[in-house]
Amino acid sequence: MIPHAGRKFDMIRFSLAAVASALVLAACATQAPATDEPAPVVVPSQYELGMSTADELQAAGNVPTAIQRLMQLVGDPELTPEQKADVLYELGALSMSPTGYDLPGAVGYFDEVMANHPDTDAARRAKAKLPEARAQVEALNALLASADTTNTERFNALMQLGRHQDAIDLMTQYDLHPDNEVKLAMYQIGYLCDESGLTGQSYTVQDRDGTSRQLRFCDYGK
């Protein structure tokens, strides 16, 4: 009787050990495998980076600098034809905007898109914009040709036509004081500076963040 009881006890002990082993294996199977590999890093292309930077600058009210950024991007040899067409269109659209100050440049960009990338969506958009840009150029040239045009009107027309140096010459000759938007653009483009040591007329400009600056022409006093 006693030997049989010992064998029965051994069988129970073996069964319990088997169950415990099975539970351990099941727990291990449900655990996620450990990994030391970092998550993949997605690096934006130069096209994506340039376009997003231009969008941010435009949203911040710094259209002249956005144009300069796109002018850098359009020369990238890695751009696809579609990407280059998009950049050229954006250059045209910004150049003809109220704070772009280069309507003839806009016409040139739209013409280039249509001539070199005719089958792109950018070319179709450029074709729709081109008549308006040309009409504005003609209207401003007519304003300059009129004897009734005031010096301030002439200055604003020259700025919109991209003839910035002619506008500056007129501004200094007749002591014109453009509105804040134009002076801010001249600061963003690089005609007016807030550096020390400059001479000549001082112009008060309020920046987008409310900062008030006293600016002078960058090439005066150097």
ZIPE-V593065 format. One record per residue. N is the residue number from 1. RES is the residue in three letters. SS is DSSP state (2 for helix, 1 for strand, 0 for the rest). PSI is psi in whole degrees, 0 to 359 (999 if undefined). D_CENTER is the distance of its C-alpha to the mean C-alpha in whole Angstrom. Layout:
# ZIPE-V593065
n res ss psi d_center
N RES SS PSI D_CENTER
N RES SS PSI D_CENTER
This chain:
# ZIPE-V593065
n res ss psi d_center
1 MET 0 315 92
2 ILE 2 315 91
3 PRO 2 319 89
4 HIS 2 322 88
5 ALA 2 322 86
6 GLY 2 318 84
7 ARG 2 323 83
8 LYS 2 321 82
9 PHE 2 319 80
10 ASP 2 321 78
11 MET 2 319 77
12 ILE 2 318 75
13 ARG 2 320 74
14 PHE 2 319 73
15 SER 2 318 71
16 LEU 2 320 69
17 ALA 2 321 68
18 ALA 2 319 67
19 VAL 2 317 65
20 ALA 2 318 63
21 SER 2 319 62
22 ALA 2 320 61
23 LEU 2 320 59
24 VAL 2 316 57
25 LEU 2 320 56
26 ALA 2 320 55
27 ALA 2 319 53
28 CYS 2 324 51
29 ALA 2 331 50
30 THR 2 347 48
31 GLN 0 140 46
32 ALA 0 138 43
33 PRO 0 135 43
34 ALA 0 142 41
35 THR 0 142 38
36 ASP 0 4 37
37 GLU 0 129 34
38 PRO 0 158 30
39 ALA 0 143 28
40 PRO 0 140 26
41 VAL 0 123 22
42 VAL 0 115 19
43 VAL 0 121 17
44 PRO 0 149 14
45 SER 0 166 14
46 GLN 2 325 12
47 TYR 2 310 10
48 GLU 2 318 9
49 LEU 2 316 8
50 GLY 2 317 6
51 MET 2 319 5
52 SER 2 322 5
53 THR 2 317 3
54 ALA 2 320 1
55 ASP 2 317 3
56 GLU 2 318 5
57 LEU 2 318 5
58 GLN 2 316 6
59 ALA 2 330 8
60 ALA 0 0 10
61 GLY 0 19 11
62 ASN 0 66 9
63 VAL 2 317 9
64 PRO 2 319 11
65 THR 2 327 9
66 ALA 2 319 5
67 ILE 2 316 8
68 GLN 2 322 10
69 ARG 2 319 7
70 LEU 2 328 7
71 MET 2 326 11
72 GLN 2 317 11
73 LEU 2 322 10
74 VAL 0 340 13
75 GLY 0 1 15
76 ASP 0 118 15
77 PRO 0 348 19
78 GLU 0 353 18
79 LEU 0 142 16
80 THR 0 163 18
81 PRO 2 321 19
82 GLU 2 318 18
83 GLN 2 317 14
84 LYS 2 321 15
85 ALA 2 319 16
86 ASP 2 317 13
87 VAL 2 316 11
88 LEU 2 319 13
89 TYR 2 315 13
90 GLU 2 322 10
91 LEU 2 317 11
92 GLY 2 316 14
93 ALA 2 318 13
94 LEU 2 322 11
95 SER 2 330 14
96 MET 0 0 16
97 SER 0 163 15
98 PRO 0 334 17
99 THR 0 20 15
100 GLY 0 327 14
101 TYR 0 44 17
102 ASP 0 67 18
103 LEU 2 316 20
104 PRO 2 326 21
105 GLY 2 321 18
106 ALA 2 316 17
107 VAL 2 316 21
108 GLY 2 319 20
109 TYR 2 316 17
110 PHE 2 318 19
111 ASP 2 319 22
112 GLU 2 319 21
113 VAL 2 312 19
114 MET 2 325 23
115 ALA 2 319 25
116 ASN 2 341 23
117 HIS 0 58 22
118 PRO 0 338 24
119 ASP 0 11 25
120 THR 0 161 21
121 ASP 2 327 20
122 ALA 2 323 17
123 ALA 2 321 20
124 ARG 2 320 22
125 ARG 2 322 19
126 ALA 2 320 19
127 LYS 2 324 23
128 ALA 2 329 23
129 LYS 2 333 20
130 LEU 2 315 22
131 PRO 2 320 25
132 GLU 2 317 24
133 ALA 2 316 22
134 ARG 2 321 25
135 ALA 2 321 27
136 GLN 2 321 25
137 VAL 2 314 26
138 GLU 2 319 29
139 ALA 2 319 30
140 LEU 2 323 28
141 ASN 2 323 30
142 ALA 2 323 33
143 LEU 2 319 33
144 LEU 2 329 33
145 ALA 2 347 36
146 SER 0 137 38
147 ALA 0 344 40
148 ASP 0 357 39
149 THR 0 131 36
150 THR 0 165 36
151 ASN 2 323 34
152 THR 2 317 31
153 GLU 2 321 30
154 ARG 2 318 31
155 PHE 2 311 28
156 ASN 2 322 26
157 ALA 2 317 26
158 LEU 2 321 26
159 MET 2 314 22
160 GLN 2 332 21
161 LEU 0 3 23
162 GLY 0 8 21
163 ARG 0 64 24
164 HIS 2 319 23
165 GLN 2 321 26
166 ASP 2 321 28
167 ALA 2 319 27
168 ILE 2 318 27
169 ASP 2 317 31
170 LEU 2 320 32
171 MET 2 316 30
172 THR 2 326 32
173 GLN 2 319 35
174 TYR 0 13 36
175 ASP 0 50 34
176 LEU 0 149 32
177 HIS 0 92 30
178 PRO 0 167 27
179 ASP 0 170 25
180 ASN 2 323 23
181 GLU 2 318 20
182 VAL 2 316 20
183 LYS 2 323 21
184 LEU 2 319 18
185 ALA 2 320 16
186 MET 2 328 19
187 TYR 2 316 18
188 GLN 2 323 15
189 ILE 2 324 15
190 GLY 0 15 18
191 TYR 0 324 21
192 LEU 1 142 22
193 CYS 1 159 23
194 ASP 0 27 25
195 GLU 0 152 26
196 SER 0 156 30
197 GLY 0 355 33
198 LEU 0 152 31
199 THR 0 180 33
200 GLY 0 187 34
201 GLN 0 138 33
202 SER 0 139 31
203 TYR 1 128 28
204 THR 1 128 27
205 VAL 1 134 23
206 GLN 1 122 22
207 ASP 0 173 19
208 ARG 0 328 17
209 ASP 0 8 19
210 GLY 0 355 22
211 THR 0 131 22
212 SER 1 130 25
213 ARG 1 146 25
214 GLN 1 111 27
215 LEU 1 152 26
216 ARG 1 163 27
217 PHE 1 136 27
218 CYS 0 332 25
219 ASP 0 11 28
220 TYR 0 124 31
221 GLY 0 1 33
222 LYS 0 999 32
